[in-house]
């Protein structure tokens, strides 16, 4: 699998993602500038990554301007043709703004930016990014001010019915309940689309792929994506 990482003005996790994929996982990585259109080097078996950061300075709404960048036109077509797309943090926000994923990311319920390790657990093993992950809790960092997932009742019901929730916040014992750091509806940390080829999540798996940093839980997500 080949990975393309889209670089927006304001991206600050693009190089973290590149290092995790290229150096920690040994994958081919191509950096993609937001003003370009060309994804001809990628097939539907490859994955385009929208990294974390503050695209366009988070003006208007997080991800609202990045959604209209030239490269996103090609990313949307890639997804519509069955190609894999992964959005992390700001990338998740962009996916929701572009309509590739349902719902929205709102300001954290405590009205503060949160940067810390949290625990998430695999919800159903129904998509490529979590298919090989057992239900044990994973320690993955978050860093966001607007990470509270929200959707209307009908959308939430459809997401739950279709097993589109890929990860939920939990405590270190795997209990889902009072461990949601941002007030996310139904403790949702990440979802996929109905076609199970577009994935969005607020936690940063690329920051948990190094033994030097004492955490390699993020490797499990990437390896599952590579194997499926």
PEFENRA-V150511 format. One record per pair of residues at least 4 apart in sequence whose C-alpha atoms are under 6 Angstrom apart, sorted by the first residue. I is the first residue (numbers start at 0). GAP is how many residues later the second one is. D is the distance in whole Angstrom. If there is no record, write none. Layout:
BEGIN
{{I	GAP	D} {I	GAP	D}}
END
This chain:
BEGIN
{{0	45	5} {1	26	5} {1	44	5} {2	26	5} {2	44	5} {2	45	6} {3	25	6} {3	26	5} {3	27	6} {3	44	5} {3	45	6} {4	26	5} {4	27	6} {4	43	6} {4	44	5} {5	26	5} {5	27	6} {5	44	6} {6	25	6} {6	26	5} {6	27	6} {7	26	5} {7	47	6} {8	46	6} {8	47	6} {9	44	5} {9	45	4} {9	46	6} {9	47	6} {10	42	4} {10	43	6} {10	44	5} {11	41	5} {12	38	6} {12	39	5} {12	40	6} {13	37	5} {16	189	5} {17	4	6} {18	4	5} {19	4	5} {19	186	6} {20	4	5} {20	6	6} {21	4	5} {21	5	5} {33	37	5} {34	35	5} {34	36	6} {35	35	5} {36	33	6} {36	34	5} {36	37	6} {41	4	6} {43	38	6} {43	39	4} {44	38	6} {46	37	5} {46	38	5} {47	37	5} {48	36	6} {48	37	5} {48	38	6} {49	37	5} {49	41	4} {50	37	5} {50	40	5} {51	36	5} {51	37	5} {51	38	5} {51	39	6} {52	37	6} {53	4	5} {57	4	4} {62	30	5} {62	31	4} {63	33	6} {66	27	6} {66	31	5} {71	4	6} {77	5	5} {78	4	5} {83	113	5} {83	114	6} {84	113	5} {85	112	6} {85	113	5} {85	114	6} {86	4	4} {86	5	4} {86	113	5} {87	4	5} {87	112	6} {87	113	5} {87	114	6} {88	113	4} {91	108	5} {91	109	6} {94	5	5} {94	6	6} {95	5	5} {95	6	6} {95	8	6} {100	92	6} {102	47	6} {102	48	4} {103	45	6} {103	46	5} {104	41	6} {104	42	5} {104	43	5} {104	44	5} {105	40	5} {105	41	6} {105	42	5} {106	38	6} {106	39	4} {106	41	6} {107	37	6} {107	38	5} {107	39	6} {107	40	5} {107	74	5} {108	73	6} {108	74	5} {111	33	6} {112	31	5} {112	32	4} {113	29	5} {113	30	6} {114	27	5} {114	28	4} {115	25	6} {115	26	6} {116	23	6} {116	24	4} {117	21	6} {117	22	6} {117	23	6} {118	18	6} {118	19	5} {118	20	5} {118	50	6} {118	51	5} {118	52	6} {119	17	5} {119	18	5} {119	48	5} {119	49	4} {119	50	5} {120	14	6} {120	16	5} {120	46	5} {120	47	6} {121	13	5} {121	44	6} {121	45	5} {122	43	5} {122	44	5} {124	5	5} {124	6	4} {125	5	6} {126	4	5} {126	69	6} {127	97	5} {127	100	5} {128	92	5} {128	95	5} {128	96	4} {131	92	5} {136	37	5} {137	79	6} {139	63	6} {139	65	6} {140	62	6} {140	63	6} {141	61	5} {141	62	6} {147	34	5} {147	35	6} {147	36	4} {148	35	5} {148	36	6} {149	35	6} {150	4	6} {150	5	6} {156	4	6} {157	4	6} {158	5	5} {163	27	5} {163	28	5} {164	26	4} {165	24	5} {165	25	5} {166	22	5} {166	23	5} {167	19	5} {167	20	5} {167	21	5} {168	11	5} {168	18	5} {168	20	6} {169	4	5} {169	5	5} {169	6	4} {169	9	5} {170	4	5} {170	8	5} {179	7	6} {183	4	6} {188	12	6} {188	13	6} {189	10	5} {189	11	4} {190	8	6} {190	9	6} {191	4	6} {191	6	5} {191	7	4} {192	5	6} {204	13	4} {207	7	5} {207	8	5} {207	9	6} {207	10	5} {208	7	4} {208	9	5} {208	10	5} {209	5	6} {209	6	5} {210	4	6} {218	4	6}}
END
